[in-house]
């Protein structure tokens, strides 16, 4: 997603993300987003999130 910076804040190991609905492509009301991160060395983290909207 060009121009989208989804990380809103992080504190105490809790990360808050925000993804504008307008930045999602495709049709329909359900989208699956993959969040992927790394600690910069060798540990990668990921999570799939499914969003449903009207």
Secondary structure as UniProt FT lines:
FT   TURN            2..3
FT   STRAND          7..11
FT   TURN            12..13
FT   STRAND          14..17
FT   HELIX           21..23
FT   STRAND          30..38
FT   STRAND          44..52
//
